[in-house]
Amino acid sequence: MLKLEAVEVAYGHIVALTGVSLRVLDGELVALLGANGAGKSTTLMSISGIVRPRGGTLEYNGADLSRASPLDIVGLGVIQCPEGRRIFGGLTVLENLRMGAIRRRDAGAVRRDLDWVLSLFPVLGQRRHQSGATLSGGEQQMLAMARALMGSPRLLLLDEPSLGLAPIVVQAIFQVIGELHRRGVTILLVEQNVRQALAVADRGYVLATGRVILEGSGARLLSHPELEQAYLSAAPGDRR
C-alpha cells in the first residue's frame, strides 16, 4: 500500500532523513521506532505532504505523493493523527468529530462511523457536548484518534498516541489500536513505548539519526541487541 524509497528531507541545512526506505502492506500494522530526534515525525509528515522530500519517492497504491497536497492526500484515504493531539479546543467533541469527516459526502456512513467511534471511546459520548479544551489529556488523545477515524482512513498514521498519558489510558489506547488492526485498518504507528508498539505490530522499523538501521518482525526487534543502542544514540542537530 505504501512505499518509501530513499527519502531525504532537510530543514534548511539540517538533514532530517537520509535515504529512508520502508513498506506498509494492506492490512498491516507497522511500528516506526526511534529515540527523540530520530526522524519519525518527519517521516509521517512527508507521507502526509506537510513537508516536501528533497529526494527519493513516496508512493501510495502506486500514486506519487511527493508533490501531492495534504488535502489531496487526505482525499486518498491517508489520515494522520498528529503528535500533541491538536484538537480544536473551542469546538465541542461532536464538532471535532464532524471536522474529521469534512471531506466526506456519504452522510449515512458518516453517521454510522460516528456511532462506531463513540463505541470505541465511550467517554467521548459522555462528553459529546463539552468543548475539547475541557477534556483531560487522555480524553483529548482519544478525541484526536476518533477524529482521524471519522475521515474513514485506508491508511492511518498515528504519531505518539501514548505520549504523556497515564498507564491506564495508554492501555486503553492500545486496546483500540489492536481492535482497529483486527478490523483490517492499515496503520503506521510512531511510538516510543517500544514494548507496547511491538506487541501489536506485524513488523517494525527503527530509525536513528534519520536512517533506518533495523527492520523485522515485532518479536525479532524486541530481542535485538541494537534496539537499545538506537534509543540511546544521540541525534545531531534539530531532527524530528
URSULGI-V604092 format. One record per residue. N is the residue number from 1. PSI is psi in radians with two decimals (999 if undefined). OMEGA is omega in whole degrees, -180 to 180 (none if undefined). Layout:
n->N psi->PSI omega->OMEGA
n->N psi->PSI omega->OMEGA
This chain:
n->1 psi->-0.81 omega->-178
n->2 psi->2.36 omega->179
n->3 psi->2.11 omega->171
n->4 psi->2.32 omega->-178
n->5 psi->1.96 omega->174
n->6 psi->0.77 omega->-177
n->7 psi->2.32 omega->177
n->8 psi->2.36 omega->179
n->9 psi->2.45 omega->176
n->10 psi->2.55 omega->170
n->11 psi->1.68 omega->-174
n->12 psi->-2.12 omega->180
n->13 psi->-0.06 omega->-178
n->14 psi->2.04 omega->179
n->15 psi->2.14 omega->-177
n->16 psi->-0.67 omega->178
n->17 psi->2.41 omega->-180
n->18 psi->1.77 omega->174
n->19 psi->0.72 omega->-179
n->20 psi->2.19 omega->177
n->21 psi->2.32 omega->176
n->22 psi->2.86 omega->180
n->23 psi->2.53 omega->170
n->24 psi->2.07 omega->-180
n->25 psi->2.74 omega->179
n->26 psi->2.19 omega->178
n->27 psi->-0.07 omega->-179
n->28 psi->2.72 omega->165
n->29 psi->1.98 omega->-177
n->30 psi->2.26 omega->179
n->31 psi->2.40 omega->175
n->32 psi->1.95 omega->-170
n->33 psi->2.80 omega->177
n->34 psi->2.86 omega->180
n->35 psi->2.97 omega->172
n->36 psi->2.32 omega->179
n->37 psi->0.13 omega->-177
n->38 psi->-0.34 omega->-179
n->39 psi->0.22 omega->-176
n->40 psi->-0.91 omega->-179
n->41 psi->-0.63 omega->176
n->42 psi->-0.67 omega->178
n->43 psi->-0.82 omega->180
n->44 psi->-0.72 omega->-180
n->45 psi->-0.51 omega->175
n->46 psi->-0.74 omega->179
n->47 psi->-0.66 omega->-178
n->48 psi->-0.12 omega->180
n->49 psi->0.16 omega->-179
n->50 psi->-0.62 omega->171
n->51 psi->2.60 omega->-176
n->52 psi->2.28 omega->175
n->53 psi->2.57 omega->176
n->54 psi->-0.06 omega->178
n->55 psi->2.81 omega->179
n->56 psi->-3.09 omega->-178
n->57 psi->2.56 omega->173
n->58 psi->2.13 omega->-179
n->59 psi->2.43 omega->176
n->60 psi->1.98 omega->-175
n->61 psi->0.69 omega->177
n->62 psi->-0.19 omega->-180
n->63 psi->2.40 omega->-180
n->64 psi->2.11 omega->179
n->65 psi->-0.09 omega->-169
n->66 psi->-0.57 omega->-179
n->67 psi->0.17 omega->179
n->68 psi->2.58 omega->179
n->69 psi->2.72 omega->175
n->70 psi->-0.66 omega->180
n->71 psi->-0.74 omega->178
n->72 psi->-0.63 omega->180
n->73 psi->-0.71 omega->174
n->74 psi->-0.70 omega->179
n->75 psi->-0.43 omega->177
n->76 psi->-0.19 omega->180
n->77 psi->0.23 omega->177
n->78 psi->1.90 omega->-173
n->79 psi->2.28 omega->-180
n->80 psi->2.35 omega->168
n->81 psi->1.87 omega->-167
n->82 psi->2.78 omega->171
n->83 psi->2.45 omega->179
n->84 psi->0.14 omega->172
n->85 psi->-1.04 omega->177
n->86 psi->0.76 omega->173
n->87 psi->2.97 omega->176
n->88 psi->1.75 omega->-173
n->89 psi->-0.49 omega->-179
n->90 psi->-0.11 omega->179
n->91 psi->2.71 omega->176
n->92 psi->2.97 omega->176
n->93 psi->-0.83 omega->-180
n->94 psi->-0.70 omega->179
n->95 psi->-0.67 omega->175
n->96 psi->-0.77 omega->-179
n->97 psi->-0.68 omega->179
n->98 psi->-0.55 omega->175
n->99 psi->-0.60 omega->178
n->100 psi->-0.43 omega->-178
n->101 psi->0.35 omega->-169
n->102 psi->-0.46 omega->-180
n->103 psi->-0.09 omega->-176
n->104 psi->2.60 omega->178
n->105 psi->0.09 omega->-180
n->106 psi->1.39 omega->-170
n->107 psi->-0.70 omega->-180
n->108 psi->-0.76 omega->179
n->109 psi->-0.59 omega->177
n->110 psi->-0.75 omega->178
n->111 psi->-0.72 omega->179
n->112 psi->-0.70 omega->179
n->113 psi->-0.59 omega->177
n->114 psi->-0.80 omega->177
n->115 psi->-0.68 omega->-178
n->116 psi->-0.84 omega->-177
n->117 psi->-0.55 omega->177
n->118 psi->-0.44 omega->174
n->119 psi->-0.55 omega->176
n->120 psi->-0.64 omega->-178
n->121 psi->1.35 omega->-175
n->122 psi->-0.56 omega->-179
n->123 psi->-0.51 omega->178
n->124 psi->-0.58 omega->175
n->125 psi->-0.67 omega->179
n->126 psi->-0.47 omega->-177
n->127 psi->0.25 omega->-166
n->128 psi->-0.53 omega->-177
n->129 psi->0.08 omega->176
n->130 psi->2.67 omega->175
n->131 psi->2.64 omega->-179
n->132 psi->-0.55 omega->-178
n->133 psi->-0.37 omega->-178
n->134 psi->-0.09 omega->-178
n->135 psi->2.71 omega->173
n->136 psi->2.95 omega->179
n->137 psi->-0.74 omega->178
n->138 psi->-0.70 omega->179
n->139 psi->-0.63 omega->177
n->140 psi->-0.65 omega->177
n->141 psi->-0.73 omega->176
n->142 psi->-0.73 omega->179
n->143 psi->-0.71 omega->178
n->144 psi->-0.74 omega->178
n->145 psi->-0.76 omega->-180
n->146 psi->-0.70 omega->178
n->147 psi->-0.73 omega->178
n->148 psi->-0.71 omega->-180
n->149 psi->-0.48 omega->178
n->150 psi->-0.26 omega->174
n->151 psi->0.00 omega->-178
n->152 psi->1.05 omega->-175
n->153 psi->2.43 omega->166
n->154 psi->-0.52 omega->173
n->155 psi->2.06 omega->-178
n->156 psi->2.16 omega->178
n->157 psi->1.98 omega->-178
n->158 psi->2.10 omega->-177
n->159 psi->1.83 omega->176
n->160 psi->1.00 omega->-177
n->161 psi->-0.34 omega->-178
n->162 psi->0.06 omega->-172
n->163 psi->2.15 omega->174
n->164 psi->0.22 omega->-176
n->165 psi->2.68 omega->176
n->166 psi->2.63 omega->-177
n->167 psi->-0.68 omega->-178
n->168 psi->-0.58 omega->177
n->169 psi->-0.68 omega->176
n->170 psi->-0.75 omega->179
n->171 psi->-0.75 omega->180
n->172 psi->-0.72 omega->180
n->173 psi->-0.78 omega->-178
n->174 psi->-0.46 omega->173
n->175 psi->-0.72 omega->178
n->176 psi->-0.73 omega->178
n->177 psi->-0.76 omega->177
n->178 psi->-0.70 omega->179
n->179 psi->-0.72 omega->178
n->180 psi->-0.72 omega->179
n->181 psi->-0.74 omega->178
n->182 psi->-0.50 omega->178
n->183 psi->-0.09 omega->177
n->184 psi->0.15 omega->177
n->185 psi->2.26 omega->177
n->186 psi->2.27 omega->-172
n->187 psi->2.33 omega->166
n->188 psi->1.99 omega->-170
n->189 psi->2.05 omega->170
n->190 psi->2.22 omega->-172
n->191 psi->2.41 omega->175
n->192 psi->-0.22 omega->174
n->193 psi->1.53 omega->-168
n->194 psi->-0.86 omega->-175
n->195 psi->-0.73 omega->177
n->196 psi->-0.78 omega->-177
n->197 psi->-0.84 omega->-177
n->198 psi->-0.36 omega->177
n->199 psi->-0.49 omega->-178
n->200 psi->-0.24 omega->-173
n->201 psi->2.54 omega->170
n->202 psi->-0.79 omega->-179
n->203 psi->2.95 omega->178
n->204 psi->2.76 omega->173
n->205 psi->2.50 omega->178
n->206 psi->2.19 omega->177
n->207 psi->2.51 omega->170
n->208 psi->2.23 omega->-179
n->209 psi->0.81 omega->173
n->210 psi->0.20 omega->-179
n->211 psi->2.59 omega->171
n->212 psi->2.09 omega->-179
n->213 psi->-0.32 omega->179
n->214 psi->2.61 omega->170
n->215 psi->2.70 omega->180
n->216 psi->-3.02 omega->178
n->217 psi->2.83 omega->178
n->218 psi->-0.78 omega->-179
n->219 psi->-0.71 omega->-179
n->220 psi->-0.75 omega->-177
n->221 psi->-0.65 omega->180
n->222 psi->-0.57 omega->-177
n->223 psi->0.12 omega->-175
n->224 psi->2.25 omega->-177
n->225 psi->-0.38 omega->-178
n->226 psi->-0.18 omega->-177
n->227 psi->-0.81 omega->179
n->228 psi->-0.67 omega->179
n->229 psi->-0.66 omega->180
n->230 psi->-0.61 omega->-179
n->231 psi->-0.42 omega->-179
n->232 psi->-0.22 omega->-177
n->233 psi->2.42 omega->-179
n->234 psi->2.45 omega->179
n->235 psi->2.20 omega->179
n->236 psi->2.61 omega->175
n->237 psi->-2.86 omega->-176
n->238 psi->1.19 omega->179
n->239 psi->2.87 omega->-178
n->240 psi->999 omega->none
